[in-house]
Amino acid sequence: MTNNDKFNMLDSFGVTNVGNEIVYVHKVLLLWRSVVRSWFVMRWLVALSVILVFACSEGPGSNNNDNTGTPDSGTSAGVEPTSPGPEPSAGSEPGPEPSTGPESALDASTGPEDGPLDTSTNGPEPGPEPVEQPDTNQGQPDTSPGPEPTPGPEAGPEPPPTPQGIRFILMGDTGTGSAQQKAVATAIKKKCDAEAQPGGRGPCDFGLLLGDNFYDVGVSSAKDPQFKTKFSDIYSFLKFPFYITIGNHDYGIDKIGGVGAGFHKFQYYRDYAKTNPQFVFPNKYFSFKKGNATFVSLNTCEIFFDGLPGVDVKAQKKFVQQELAKATQNQSVWKFAFGHHPYISNGTHGDAGKYEGIPFIPFVSGDSVKKFMESEICGKFDFYFSGHDHNMQLLQSKCNTNWLVHGAGAKTKKAGDTKRNKVWFQNFQDTGFAYVHISGRTMTIEFYTATSAQPVFSKTYTK
């Protein structure tokens, strides 16, 4: 831009004194140019054009040749998850019969809202912390989560929970096939085997995988070898099912990366799940019930791209609302939502609405994720579990819901702003997993690293 251009611009805004004004405008122009030319924003601008092509195209066909996943699929231990769409695969492991839809409006108690900041990585948190009271006044929305959904099978009567309660592990961002991923799996087996011994709390019932299950751009078909190398080879010896949620890398696009808009790939994961009962993925979002708890899996990639052609977030909202109502009717004590993108996080991705430190830009800032969480999750679920940031965080309650981030199932990444949100615990150095035990109205969360025999942090919530 020449100086004459700058003067003309000032004149168009009615600026006649071109002293300080031109210096100010010039700085603004330079700043804007640096933002537009930044690698991150340019990557998303390029990706968006490709996303629009995919979103507008018909059929699930893809030319992706990504080799990202080798999961060992399977259904939950005897629990048929509720699916808003196609028929879920039948569970092979014995266990509680899952509800046909997410039963979520559980009775929750208040959590540690704005409590003292605790960033220690050692020792259990003294005293039980109440879980926040969720709002159970939900309507009865349309059950269809997406195009042409197939209703899930009717759930049978829920068997009473065992005296030991419910035990599960959770972690995210696992899909590397690396030695670190295998080391975490070995640590999980040691923990679950120890709890299965006399005097323990019982064997682990299931696991939650919180997205980015297959780096870097997901799988290319239901027979992609990554299902073996990044799932079944790693976890089949654990002998319990994993409930899967989708991450942005699972919906990646070849030669662009993990932008999270390859929505057609959902069919690959669902088709594989029909062949492996350990890989539970009946639909792009779904729910299931275990004991006195209801779990709802979100598809935060679609929420992230709300507004694109073919993305129906309204249907997902209705599904969540319906499952909240069912959970109230079924008198579920605990209700959990889980997805890939966090609502709040001290990692480098940061808080929804300001992901990557960039507010306001559509399909980058995560503003649609923020709005969804505040309208459908806050105050209605006891906990929301997510991944995305490669660390472990147990955050203090916000908007009457508790938040847990775990994306350290195979890799770690440096901290973002460790004081952005108040936490009970955060660890940015170690890979590991979280172990959750529910007994009646008491829930304990323990964090383990890949090398720790004892929890590096533990906290109990009571309702």
Order of alpha helices (4+ residues) and beta strands (2+ residues): alpha-alpha-alpha-beta-beta-alpha-beta-beta-alpha-beta-beta-beta-alpha-alpha-beta-alpha-beta-beta-beta-beta-beta-beta-beta
